[in-house]
């Protein structure tokens, strides 16, 4: 069996769907976490040694794979969560690409909040950049789920696209960006709970470090 080592910061973030794929497939791996409060400068020391100077990085028997989507796609194909046909694989990729489009607005709001920007500036970003992007994103996800007979985003089974989207929805809940009085928002919350209720995933979610993102 290959030796896997996943390196990321000590939060869910871009590495969480990969961690979930390891747990779903019962595959051992080294979960290397760098503290966000990196007082020892571990990240600075290793930055130049990573392929693109960023995390996450998956090391497979000494071979480094960078970029979160590439890592998840690779693991999903290895473990049977990429889609059952080439067409389903393409749809899973497309769903994740749609999430990546939304993540631009998501990160704009998140980084402004973390940087301690003035409240007026944060509200401007939320209402003029984040909310419009979120609304389009939610409409598209609900449209896909409405057509789905299985309750999954692709085909009749769980794919890595579900893991990526469900984890992002969890982050949006924590950021209070899912409205209690909006039916479409609540439909997506129920979808997230369906994915998080997947056997072999529940224990991981119950015991993981549940950070803001």
Secondary structure, 3 states (H helix, E strand, C coil): CCCEEEEEECCCHHHHHHHHHHHHCCCCCEEEEECCCCCCCHHHHHHHHCCCCCCCEEEECCEEEECHHHHHHHHHHHHCCCCCCHHHHHHHHHHHHHHHHHHHHHHHHHHHHHCCCCHHHHHHHHHHHHHHHHHHHHHHHHHHHHHCCCCCCCCCCCCHHHHHHHHHHHHHHHCCCCCCCCHHHHHHHHHHHHHHCCCCCHHHHHHCCCCCC
